[in-house]
Amino acid sequence: MRQKKQKARFKKFNNTKDAIKIAEKIQLVQIRILFIAILTILLIGLGISFIRN
């Protein structure tokens, strides 16, 4: 059952290249989200350290 569902999903893409492009876009978004999260954590940490001092 699961294999059939996966095949149906991949049929939506005409080429495997399209699927690869979409996967790359998703990865870029994930990297961006991680980067933003790390920056916000650092900024919050700096803010807390300044408040304590």
PDB file of N, H, CA, C and O in Angstrom:
ATOM      1  N   MET A   1       0.828  -1.206   0.000  1.00  0.00           N
ATOM      2  CA  MET A   1       0.000   0.000   0.000  1.00  0.00           C
ATOM      3  C   MET A   1       0.869   1.266   0.000  1.00  0.00           C
ATOM      4  O   MET A   1       0.627   2.204  -0.760  1.00  0.00           O
ATOM      5  N   ARG A   2       1.861   1.267   0.850  1.00  0.00           N
ATOM      6  H   ARG A   2       2.058   0.505   1.467  1.00  0.00           H
ATOM      7  CA  ARG A   2       2.709   2.456   0.965  1.00  0.00           C
ATOM      8  C   ARG A   2       3.464   2.719  -0.330  1.00  0.00           C
ATOM      9  O   ARG A   2       3.602   3.867  -0.753  1.00  0.00           O
ATOM     10  N   GLN A   3       3.954   1.648  -0.959  1.00  0.00           N
ATOM     11  H   GLN A   3       3.842   0.716  -0.615  1.00  0.00           H
ATOM     12  CA  GLN A   3       4.700   1.802  -2.210  1.00  0.00           C
ATOM     13  C   GLN A   3       3.825   2.424  -3.295  1.00  0.00           C
ATOM     14  O   GLN A   3       4.293   3.270  -4.056  1.00  0.00           O
ATOM     15  N   LYS A   4       2.574   2.017  -3.370  1.00  0.00           N
ATOM     16  H   LYS A   4       2.194   1.329  -2.751  1.00  0.00           H
ATOM     17  CA  LYS A   4       1.649   2.564  -4.367  1.00  0.00           C
ATOM     18  C   LYS A   4       1.457   4.064  -4.162  1.00  0.00           C
ATOM     19  O   LYS A   4       1.446   4.834  -5.122  1.00  0.00           O
ATOM     20  N   LYS A   5       1.309   4.467  -2.913  1.00  0.00           N
ATOM     21  H   LYS A   5       1.318   3.842  -2.133  1.00  0.00           H
ATOM     22  CA  LYS A   5       1.129   5.889  -2.602  1.00  0.00           C
ATOM     23  C   LYS A   5       2.358   6.694  -3.018  1.00  0.00           C
ATOM     24  O   LYS A   5       2.237   7.777  -3.589  1.00  0.00           O
ATOM     25  N   GLN A   6       3.539   6.156  -2.729  1.00  0.00           N
ATOM     26  H   GLN A   6       3.638   5.275  -2.266  1.00  0.00           H
ATOM     27  CA  GLN A   6       4.774   6.847  -3.096  1.00  0.00           C
ATOM     28  C   GLN A   6       4.889   6.981  -4.612  1.00  0.00           C
ATOM     29  O   GLN A   6       5.281   8.035  -5.113  1.00  0.00           O
ATOM     30  N   LYS A   7       4.550   5.919  -5.344  1.00  0.00           N
ATOM     31  H   LYS A   7       4.232   5.063  -4.937  1.00  0.00           H
ATOM     32  CA  LYS A   7       4.605   5.961  -6.801  1.00  0.00           C
ATOM     33  C   LYS A   7       3.648   7.010  -7.340  1.00  0.00           C
ATOM     34  O   LYS A   7       3.985   7.727  -8.282  1.00  0.00           O
ATOM     35  N   ALA A   8       2.468   7.110  -6.761  1.00  0.00           N
ATOM     36  H   ALA A   8       2.194   6.527  -5.996  1.00  0.00           H
ATOM     37  CA  ALA A   8       1.476   8.102  -7.182  1.00  0.00           C
ATOM     38  C   ALA A   8       2.024   9.517  -6.986  1.00  0.00           C
ATOM     39  O   ALA A   8       1.802  10.400  -7.815  1.00  0.00           O
ATOM     40  N   ARG A   9       2.734   9.718  -5.892  1.00  0.00           N
ATOM     41  H   ARG A   9       2.914   9.001  -5.219  1.00  0.00           H
ATOM     42  CA  ARG A   9       3.320  11.037  -5.630  1.00  0.00           C
ATOM     43  C   ARG A   9       4.355  11.376  -6.690  1.00  0.00           C
ATOM     44  O   ARG A   9       4.384  12.498  -7.196  1.00  0.00           O
ATOM     45  N   PHE A  10       5.201  10.416  -7.029  1.00  0.00           N
ATOM     46  H   PHE A  10       5.177   9.504  -6.618  1.00  0.00           H
ATOM     47  CA  PHE A  10       6.263  10.675  -8.000  1.00  0.00           C
ATOM     48  C   PHE A  10       5.726  10.840  -9.415  1.00  0.00           C
ATOM     49  O   PHE A  10       6.366  11.486 -10.245  1.00  0.00           O
ATOM     50  N   LYS A  11       4.565  10.267  -9.702  1.00  0.00           N
ATOM     51  H   LYS A  11       4.045   9.741  -9.028  1.00  0.00           H
ATOM     52  CA  LYS A  11       3.955  10.419 -11.027  1.00  0.00           C
ATOM     53  C   LYS A  11       3.577  11.871 -11.301  1.00  0.00           C
ATOM     54  O   LYS A  11       3.500  12.281 -12.459  1.00  0.00           O
ATOM     55  N   LYS A  12       3.342  12.647 -10.256  1.00  0.00           N
ATOM     56  H   LYS A  12       3.405  12.314  -9.316  1.00  0.00           H
ATOM     57  CA  LYS A  12       3.013  14.066 -10.416  1.00  0.00           C
ATOM     58  C   LYS A  12       4.151  14.815 -11.110  1.00  0.00           C
ATOM     59  O   LYS A  12       3.903  15.749 -11.873  1.00  0.00           O
ATOM     60  N   PHE A  13       5.384  14.415 -10.853  1.00  0.00           N
ATOM     61  H   PHE A  13       5.586  13.657 -10.234  1.00  0.00           H
ATOM     62  CA  PHE A  13       6.535  15.045 -11.507  1.00  0.00           C
ATOM     63  C   PHE A  13       6.746  14.392 -12.869  1.00  0.00           C
ATOM     64  O   PHE A  13       6.801  13.168 -12.987  1.00  0.00           O
ATOM     65  N   ASN A  14       6.863  15.234 -13.896  1.00  0.00           N
ATOM     66  H   ASN A  14       6.819  16.229 -13.801  1.00  0.00           H
ATOM     67  CA  ASN A  14       7.080  14.697 -15.245  1.00  0.00           C
ATOM     68  C   ASN A  14       8.474  14.091 -15.357  1.00  0.00           C
ATOM     69  O   ASN A  14       8.652  13.007 -15.912  1.00  0.00           O
ATOM     70  N   ASN A  15       9.446  14.799 -14.828  1.00  0.00           N
ATOM     71  H   ASN A  15       9.301  15.680 -14.377  1.00  0.00           H
ATOM     72  CA  ASN A  15      10.838  14.339 -14.887  1.00  0.00           C
ATOM     73  C   ASN A  15      11.385  14.169 -13.476  1.00  0.00           C
ATOM     74  O   ASN A  15      10.903  14.788 -12.528  1.00  0.00           O
ATOM     75  N   THR A  16      12.395  13.321 -13.356  1.00  0.00           N
ATOM     76  H   THR A  16      12.787  12.818 -14.127  1.00  0.00           H
ATOM     77  CA  THR A  16      13.081  13.202 -12.067  1.00  0.00           C
ATOM     78  C   THR A  16      13.835  14.500 -11.782  1.00  0.00           C
ATOM     79  O   THR A  16      14.058  14.848 -10.622  1.00  0.00           O
ATOM     80  N   LYS A  17      14.229  15.217 -12.840  1.00  0.00           N
ATOM     81  H   LYS A  17      14.048  14.934 -13.782  1.00  0.00           H
ATOM     82  CA  LYS A  17      14.930  16.499 -12.675  1.00  0.00           C
ATOM     83  C   LYS A  17      14.058  17.491 -11.916  1.00  0.00           C
ATOM     84  O   LYS A  17      14.546  18.217 -11.049  1.00  0.00           O
ATOM     85  N   ASP A  18      12.769  17.522 -12.240  1.00  0.00           N
ATOM     86  H   ASP A  18      12.372  16.932 -12.944  1.00  0.00           H
ATOM     87  CA  ASP A  18      11.838  18.416 -11.534  1.00  0.00           C
ATOM     88  C   ASP A  18      11.810  18.072 -10.046  1.00  0.00           C
ATOM     89  O   ASP A  18      11.851  18.960  -9.193  1.00  0.00           O
ATOM     90  N   ALA A  19      11.740  16.783  -9.746  1.00  0.00           N
ATOM     91  H   ALA A  19      11.707  16.062 -10.438  1.00  0.00           H
ATOM     92  CA  ALA A  19      11.701  16.328  -8.353  1.00  0.00           C
ATOM     93  C   ALA A  19      12.981  16.743  -7.629  1.00  0.00           C
ATOM     94  O   ALA A  19      12.940  17.174  -6.476  1.00  0.00           O
ATOM     95  N   ILE A  20      14.120  16.609  -8.317  1.00  0.00           N
ATOM     96  H   ILE A  20      14.153  16.258  -9.253  1.00  0.00           H
ATOM     97  CA  ILE A  20      15.415  16.978  -7.729  1.00  0.00           C
ATOM     98  C   ILE A  20      15.442  18.482  -7.453  1.00  0.00           C
ATOM     99  O   ILE A  20      15.899  18.914  -6.395  1.00  0.00           O
ATOM    100  N   LYS A  21      14.949  19.281  -8.413  1.00  0.00           N
ATOM    101  H   LYS A  21      14.578  18.930  -9.273  1.00  0.00           H
ATOM    102  CA  LYS A  21      14.910  20.741  -8.237  1.00  0.00           C
ATOM    103  C   LYS A  21      14.070  21.116  -7.026  1.00  0.00           C
ATOM    104  O   LYS A  21      14.467  21.964  -6.227  1.00  0.00           O
ATOM    105  N   ILE A  22      12.909  20.482  -6.892  1.00  0.00           N
ATOM    106  H   ILE A  22      12.587  19.793  -7.541  1.00  0.00           H
ATOM    107  CA  ILE A  22      12.013  20.757  -5.763  1.00  0.00           C
ATOM    108  C   ILE A  22      12.702  20.377  -4.449  1.00  0.00           C
ATOM    109  O   ILE A  22      12.625  21.113  -3.466  1.00  0.00           O
ATOM    110  N   ALA A  23      13.376  19.223  -4.442  1.00  0.00           N
ATOM    111  H   ALA A  23      13.439  18.625  -5.241  1.00  0.00           H
ATOM    112  CA  ALA A  23      14.093  18.765  -3.248  1.00  0.00           C
ATOM    113  C   ALA A  23      15.182  19.762  -2.866  1.00  0.00           C
ATOM    114  O   ALA A  23      15.372  20.058  -1.686  1.00  0.00           O
ATOM    115  N   GLU A  24      15.908  20.286  -3.881  1.00  0.00           N
ATOM    116  H   GLU A  24      15.753  20.045  -4.839  1.00  0.00           H
ATOM    117  CA  GLU A  24      16.958  21.271  -3.629  1.00  0.00           C
ATOM    118  C   GLU A  24      16.369  22.541  -3.025  1.00  0.00           C
ATOM    119  O   GLU A  24      16.937  23.115  -2.096  1.00  0.00           O
ATOM    120  N   LYS A  25      15.221  22.981  -3.560  1.00  0.00           N
ATOM    121  H   LYS A  25      14.760  22.515  -4.315  1.00  0.00           H
ATOM    122  CA  LYS A  25      14.558  24.181  -3.030  1.00  0.00           C
ATOM    123  C   LYS A  25      14.182  23.973  -1.572  1.00  0.00           C
ATOM    124  O   LYS A  25      14.386  24.858  -0.741  1.00  0.00           O
ATOM    125  N   ILE A  26      13.634  22.803  -1.259  1.00  0.00           N
ATOM    126  H   ILE A  26      13.468  22.084  -1.934  1.00  0.00           H
ATOM    127  CA  ILE A  26      13.233  22.483   0.116  1.00  0.00           C
ATOM    128  C   ILE A  26      14.455  22.524   1.031  1.00  0.00           C
ATOM    129  O   ILE A  26      14.390  23.062   2.136  1.00  0.00           O
ATOM    130  N   GLN A  27      15.579  21.946   0.563  1.00  0.00           N
ATOM    131  H   GLN A  27      15.631  21.509  -0.335  1.00  0.00           H
ATOM    132  CA  GLN A  27      16.812  21.940   1.361  1.00  0.00           C
ATOM    133  C   GLN A  27      17.286  23.363   1.626  1.00  0.00           C
ATOM    134  O   GLN A  27      17.693  23.685   2.743  1.00  0.00           O
ATOM    135  N   LEU A  28      17.236  24.229   0.593  1.00  0.00           N
ATOM    136  H   LEU A  28      16.906  23.968  -0.314  1.00  0.00           H
ATOM    137  CA  LEU A  28      17.659  25.622   0.758  1.00  0.00           C
ATOM    138  C   LEU A  28      16.801  26.318   1.810  1.00  0.00           C
ATOM    139  O   LEU A  28      17.317  27.063   2.643  1.00  0.00           O
ATOM    140  N   VAL A  29      15.499  26.076   1.769  1.00  0.00           N
ATOM    141  H   VAL A  29      15.080  25.471   1.092  1.00  0.00           H
ATOM    142  CA  VAL A  29      14.582  26.676   2.745  1.00  0.00           C
ATOM    143  C   VAL A  29      14.924  26.189   4.147  1.00  0.00           C
ATOM    144  O   VAL A  29      14.959  26.978   5.091  1.00  0.00           O
ATOM    145  N   GLN A  30      15.179  24.872   4.286  1.00  0.00           N
ATOM    146  H   GLN A  30      15.150  24.231   3.519  1.00  0.00           H
ATOM    147  CA  GLN A  30      15.521  24.310   5.596  1.00  0.00           C
ATOM    148  C   GLN A  30      16.811  24.925   6.130  1.00  0.00           C
ATOM    149  O   GLN A  30      16.903  25.245   7.315  1.00  0.00           O
ATOM    150  N   ILE A  31      17.817  25.091   5.250  1.00  0.00           N
ATOM    151  H   ILE A  31      17.743  24.830   4.288  1.00  0.00           H
ATOM    152  CA  ILE A  31      19.096  25.690   5.659  1.00  0.00           C
ATOM    153  C   ILE A  31      18.860  27.122   6.128  1.00  0.00           C
ATOM    154  O   ILE A  31      19.419  27.555   7.135  1.00  0.00           O
ATOM    155  N   ARG A  32      18.014  27.864   5.378  1.00  0.00           N
ATOM    156  H   ARG A  32      17.559  27.513   4.559  1.00  0.00           H
ATOM    157  CA  ARG A  32      17.699  29.251   5.719  1.00  0.00           C
ATOM    158  C   ARG A  32      17.032  29.322   7.093  1.00  0.00           C
ATOM    159  O   ARG A  32      17.378  30.175   7.910  1.00  0.00           O
ATOM    160  N   ILE A  33      16.086  28.434   7.341  1.00  0.00           N
ATOM    161  H   ILE A  33      15.806  27.741   6.677  1.00  0.00           H
ATOM    162  CA  ILE A  33      15.368  28.400   8.624  1.00  0.00           C
ATOM    163  C   ILE A  33      16.353  28.118   9.759  1.00  0.00           C
ATOM    164  O   ILE A  33      16.304  28.767  10.805  1.00  0.00           O
ATOM    165  N   LEU A  34      17.252  27.143   9.549  1.00  0.00           N
ATOM    166  H   LEU A  34      17.291  26.616   8.700  1.00  0.00           H
ATOM    167  CA  LEU A  34      18.260  26.808  10.566  1.00  0.00           C
ATOM    168  C   LEU A  34      19.146  28.008  10.851  1.00  0.00           C
ATOM    169  O   LEU A  34      19.429  28.314  12.009  1.00  0.00           O
ATOM    170  N   PHE A  35      19.590  28.698   9.785  1.00  0.00           N
ATOM    171  H   PHE A  35      19.360  28.450   8.844  1.00  0.00           H
ATOM    172  CA  PHE A  35      20.464  29.864   9.909  1.00  0.00           C
ATOM    173  C   PHE A  35      19.780  30.956  10.726  1.00  0.00           C
ATOM    174  O   PHE A  35      20.376  31.534  11.635  1.00  0.00           O
ATOM    175  N   ILE A  36      18.521  31.231  10.389  1.00  0.00           N
ATOM    176  H   ILE A  36      18.036  30.762   9.650  1.00  0.00           H
ATOM    177  CA  ILE A  36      17.748  32.259  11.098  1.00  0.00           C
ATOM    178  C   ILE A  36      17.589  31.866  12.566  1.00  0.00           C
ATOM    179  O   ILE A  36      17.731  32.704  13.456  1.00  0.00           O
ATOM    180  N   ALA A  37      17.293  30.580  12.817  1.00  0.00           N
ATOM    181  H   ALA A  37      17.178  29.899  12.094  1.00  0.00           H
ATOM    182  CA  ALA A  37      17.106  30.101  14.189  1.00  0.00           C
ATOM    183  C   ALA A  37      18.379  30.297  15.004  1.00  0.00           C
ATOM    184  O   ALA A  37      18.328  30.751  16.147  1.00  0.00           O
ATOM    185  N   ILE A  38      19.531  29.950  14.407  1.00  0.00           N
ATOM    186  H   ILE A  38      19.572  29.581  13.478  1.00  0.00           H
ATOM    187  CA  ILE A  38      20.818  30.092  15.103  1.00  0.00           C
ATOM    188  C   ILE A  38      21.086  31.565  15.405  1.00  0.00           C
ATOM    189  O   ILE A  38      21.514  31.907  16.507  1.00  0.00           O
ATOM    190  N   LEU A  39      20.833  32.440  14.418  1.00  0.00           N
ATOM    191  H   LEU A  39      20.485  32.162  13.523  1.00  0.00           H
ATOM    192  CA  LEU A  39      21.049  33.882  14.610  1.00  0.00           C
ATOM    193  C   LEU A  39      20.174  34.423  15.736  1.00  0.00           C
ATOM    194  O   LEU A  39      20.643  35.185  16.581  1.00  0.00           O
ATOM    195  N   THR A  40      18.906  34.028  15.747  1.00  0.00           N
ATOM    196  H   THR A  40      18.524  33.409  15.060  1.00  0.00           H
ATOM    197  CA  THR A  40      17.996  34.520  16.794  1.00  0.00           C
ATOM    198  C   THR A  40      18.452  34.038  18.167  1.00  0.00           C
ATOM    199  O   THR A  40      18.397  34.792  19.139  1.00  0.00           O
ATOM    200  N   ILE A  41      18.899  32.796  18.253  1.00  0.00           N
ATOM    201  H   ILE A  41      18.944  32.183  17.464  1.00  0.00           H
ATOM    202  CA  ILE A  41      19.380  32.247  19.534  1.00  0.00           C
ATOM    203  C   ILE A  41      20.600  33.037  20.013  1.00  0.00           C
ATOM    204  O   ILE A  41      20.710  33.366  21.194  1.00  0.00           O
ATOM    205  N   LEU A  42      21.515  33.339  19.087  1.00  0.00           N
ATOM    206  H   LEU A  42      21.426  33.072  18.127  1.00  0.00           H
ATOM    207  CA  LEU A  42      22.707  34.114  19.434  1.00  0.00           C
ATOM    208  C   LEU A  42      22.322  35.513  19.909  1.00  0.00           C
ATOM    209  O   LEU A  42      22.850  36.003  20.908  1.00  0.00           O
ATOM    210  N   LEU A  43      21.395  36.155  19.185  1.00  0.00           N
ATOM    211  H   LEU A  43      20.966  35.757  18.373  1.00  0.00           H
ATOM    212  CA  LEU A  43      20.955  37.504  19.557  1.00  0.00           C
ATOM    213  C   LEU A  43      20.305  37.503  20.933  1.00  0.00           C
ATOM    214  O   LEU A  43      20.562  38.395  21.742  1.00  0.00           O
ATOM    215  N   ILE A  44      19.471  36.514  21.203  1.00  0.00           N
ATOM    216  H   ILE A  44      19.262  35.790  20.546  1.00  0.00           H
ATOM    217  CA  ILE A  44      18.809  36.403  22.511  1.00  0.00           C
ATOM    218  C   ILE A  44      19.866  36.206  23.603  1.00  0.00           C
ATOM    219  O   ILE A  44      19.786  36.816  24.669  1.00  0.00           O
ATOM    220  N   GLY A  45      20.849  35.355  23.330  1.00  0.00           N
ATOM    221  H   GLY A  45      20.914  34.859  22.464  1.00  0.00           H
ATOM    222  CA  GLY A  45      21.934  35.109  24.278  1.00  0.00           C
ATOM    223  C   GLY A  45      22.707  36.376  24.580  1.00  0.00           C
ATOM    224  O   GLY A  45      23.018  36.656  25.737  1.00  0.00           O
ATOM    225  N   LEU A  46      23.022  37.151  23.539  1.00  0.00           N
ATOM    226  H   LEU A  46      22.770  36.924  22.599  1.00  0.00           H
ATOM    227  CA  LEU A  46      23.732  38.421  23.722  1.00  0.00           C
ATOM    228  C   LEU A  46      22.885  39.390  24.544  1.00  0.00           C
ATOM    229  O   LEU A  46      23.390  40.057  25.447  1.00  0.00           O
ATOM    230  N   GLY A  47      21.598  39.462  24.224  1.00  0.00           N
ATOM    231  H   GLY A  47      21.188  38.921  23.490  1.00  0.00           H
ATOM    232  CA  GLY A  47      20.687  40.347  24.957  1.00  0.00           C
ATOM    233  C   GLY A  47      20.653  40.007  26.432  1.00  0.00           C
ATOM    234  O   GLY A  47      20.711  40.902  27.276  1.00  0.00           O
ATOM    235  N   ILE A  48      20.560  38.738  26.752  1.00  0.00           N
ATOM    236  H   ILE A  48      20.513  38.012  26.066  1.00  0.00           H
ATOM    237  CA  ILE A  48      20.515  38.290  28.153  1.00  0.00           C
ATOM    238  C   ILE A  48      21.830  38.650  28.855  1.00  0.00           C
ATOM    239  O   ILE A  48      21.824  39.109  29.997  1.00  0.00           O
ATOM    240  N   SER A  49      22.952  38.438  28.163  1.00  0.00           N
ATOM    241  H   SER A  49      22.957  38.066  27.235  1.00  0.00           H
ATOM    242  CA  SER A  49      24.257  38.737  28.771  1.00  0.00           C
ATOM    243  C   SER A  49      24.401  40.234  29.031  1.00  0.00           C
ATOM    244  O   SER A  49      24.960  40.633  30.052  1.00  0.00           O
ATOM    245  N   PHE A  50      23.900  41.070  28.112  1.00  0.00           N
ATOM    246  H   PHE A  50      23.445  40.747  27.282  1.00  0.00           H
ATOM    247  CA  PHE A  50      23.972  42.528  28.309  1.00  0.00           C
ATOM    248  C   PHE A  50      23.089  42.961  29.478  1.00  0.00           C
ATOM    249  O   PHE A  50      23.476  43.824  30.266  1.00  0.00           O
ATOM    250  N   ILE A  51      21.908  42.363  29.589  1.00  0.00           N
ATOM    251  H   ILE A  51      21.593  41.662  28.949  1.00  0.00           H
ATOM    252  CA  ILE A  51      20.981  42.705  30.678  1.00  0.00           C
ATOM    253  C   ILE A  51      21.612  42.332  32.025  1.00  0.00           C
ATOM    254  O   ILE A  51      21.510  43.089  32.990  1.00  0.00           O
ATOM    255  N   ARG A  52      22.256  41.177  32.088  1.00  0.00           N
ATOM    256  H   ARG A  52      22.340  40.561  31.304  1.00  0.00           H
ATOM    257  CA  ARG A  52      22.872  40.720  33.346  1.00  0.00           C
ATOM    258  C   ARG A  52      24.007  41.649  33.757  1.00  0.00           C
ATOM    259  O   ARG A  52      24.188  41.917  34.944  1.00  0.00           O
ATOM    260  N   ASN A  53      24.772  42.142  32.784  1.00  0.00           N
ATOM    261  H   ASN A  53      24.624  41.924  31.819  1.00  0.00           H
ATOM    262  CA  ASN A  53      25.885  43.049  33.086  1.00  0.00           C
ATOM    263  C   ASN A  53      25.325  44.443  33.379  1.00  0.00           C
ATOM    264  O   ASN A  53      26.088  45.368  33.659  1.00  0.00           O
TER     265      ASN A  53
END
